[in-house]
Every structure is written in C-alpha cells, then in structure tokens.
Amino acid sequence: MSQNKILPGGTIGIIGGGQLGRMMATTAKHMGYRIVVLDPTPDCPTAQVSDDHIVADYGDHEAIASLMEKSDVITYEFESVDVDAAKKIEKKGLLPQGSNLLKITQDREQEKTIMVKNKLPVAPFEIIHNENELQKALDKVGTPSVLKTCTGGYDGKGQLKLTSAEDRGEARQFVEKNGRCILEKWVPFEKEISVVFTRAKNGDISLFPLAENEHKDHILHQTTAPAVVSESIREQALHAAEVIAESMDIVGTFAVEMFVCENDIYINEMAPRPHNSGHYTIEACNVSQFEQHIRAICGLPLVPIRFHGSAIMINLLGEDLEACFSSIDHLRDAHIHVYGKEEIKPKRKMGHLTFVGNALEELHQVIENYKITTNKEIVR
C-alpha cells in the first residue's frame, strides 16, 4: 500500500491508549480503518475499541518494531513519546507527523525558541540551569513570574508561581530539584483561548473556530466556542497558528494555547495532536478534530469545516461522575462522553459533556435551566 495515501481498510497504529487515542480510534473505525494500539495498561480506553493491543511500555523498542510491522501508518495521542523510537518509525516512512514536532513540544525552551525565531508573541522568559542563573533571571524578569520545568509537567504540575522576592528560597529548591527550568513573566491575561487546526501533507490547513478556555485547579474545566474576542484578536490568533503550522511543517491536528491581554495575544503552549479544547468539534462541526487528523496522516483531503453556531464542552473529572450520572435524566441537551478508564480518581479526566446550539446565549440558558431544575452544578 502506498506510504503517501492509506485508504480505508489499512491499519493505523496509535502510541498511547488514553481518551485521545480512543476518540481517534472510534473515528478511524467509522471510516473503515483497523487499529492497533501500544500502551502498557491492559484494557486501556483505546484498546477497548481497537483490533489489536500491544501491551508494553512506550519506549520498548521491540514493541515499537511490532507496532511498525502491524501498521500502515502510525500516530500518537500524547507528546511524551520516546524521540528515538519516533525517529525509527519516521525512518520507515510510517510517521507523517515526524519526530521533530515531538522534540520541540517536549521542551519548553525549544517551544519558546521557535516562537521567537518566527517573531511570534511570547511572555518574556529566561532559561535557568543553576542557582546563579536563577538570581540573574529573577532580576531580569521580576515578579510575578512562573518557574516551570523545561520538560514534563501538565495540568499545572511542574511549575511554581513566584509573587515576590520572598519566594526566591522556594524557587532555588525548585531549580535544585528539577534542573533546567524556564522563568516566564506572569501575564495578567483576561482569558485563555486556543486554536485547533489540521494541516495536510500537501500543506492545506483547516482551522476550527477559536475557542475560549476556563480552568479550575490548573485543569481545563470548560471550553466555549466561538471565543468572545475582538476581530483583531481573532485575526492575530489565526495568523499565529498558520505561521506555526508552516514553520514547523506540521502534519495532523495541532493545538496552540494563547493568553489574551487587552489587544494582544501571548502564545503559551502547544500540543502536537488533538486537544481537550477541541472536543466540542465532535458534535458542533461537520468534521471533528479527530477525523481531520486521521485524514491528514492517511493522506486524504481535509474536509471544509462548517460550524453549527455555538458549543460548550465541560470536562468530567473523577469527582464529577456520580453527580452527572445521578442527574442524567436532566441532561437531554448534553452529548455524553465517558472514556472507559477503569480507576476513578479525583482530578482525573473521566469524560466530558458537550452542549451544541445556534447561539451562546441559548446554551448558557440551557445550562442555567439545568442548575435550577436539579439544584446543583453540572460539575462540582
């Protein structure tokens, strides 16, 4: 079968068996593809909807070789993929996304460097390797600021907010423990927005509607589309996404998170795969972020995007499931997604709800009516 175009009936390999892999897999199955997943957890969410499951660690090179043997094309559902393994897959012509995207998005220093190189707006930052560099960086960047590990960390993990000079002792301990870090100026943003887009092998780009994100305890709580921003902000955000797509030669679905500060944007983080803030596209668009991703990596044409008008996506964490299920009779306006994770834990993403309508005012009223009817929040 041609390495440039994988037709339905071919086999897609997925590294990672979480909810993103599951949603990729269900989409691909509807399109007629077979799925093999590599993940160390038996009965992981993706394995439940796949044709084959290689139970092994992500960096197990024998397992990677088996995945390559069974697959016509390979993708991943998270960016913490072993880069050496990714290079092997790329060398075999099975990884359209390439290994460079992983290398960049695994490292905040490299992310920021490529943003600066392309003259895209980022908060002032300094890279730190030791205590001496920390002192110089704090003098230069000042407080409030955020100290982050350059690698690892998600949902608020691996970072420390510094509000005054009194926090320097804690900052020294953070650097001593974690090694190379990045100190970023704290941006007093009004809101966070994200652009989810897909780029095909031939360079075609499809951009989903700009979305607005609300976090609780550093975890995405709610995504609203379209984002309520000025036309200037929308244009800046979409332009930045297009520059990133072209400069990094992206293939597949990709997400860029940004801060809005009055009339400016600052790029915060990137994800080289479908994103939590793009889940609303499953019901609110004629084509989802997952289908566009499958199309891109398989060399199929992208679908022109049509948006139904408005959407609100709400994450369901472990502590939310019981309340959601007990009120399920009142959720007739919500599309319910549960990820199939065996162990329910607080702060763990277990599913999401999506409300779709013609206008945001309509959806806000639907959610408000739910609260009045049930006398409770949709999630706690």
Disulfide bonds with the S-S distance in Angstrom:
none
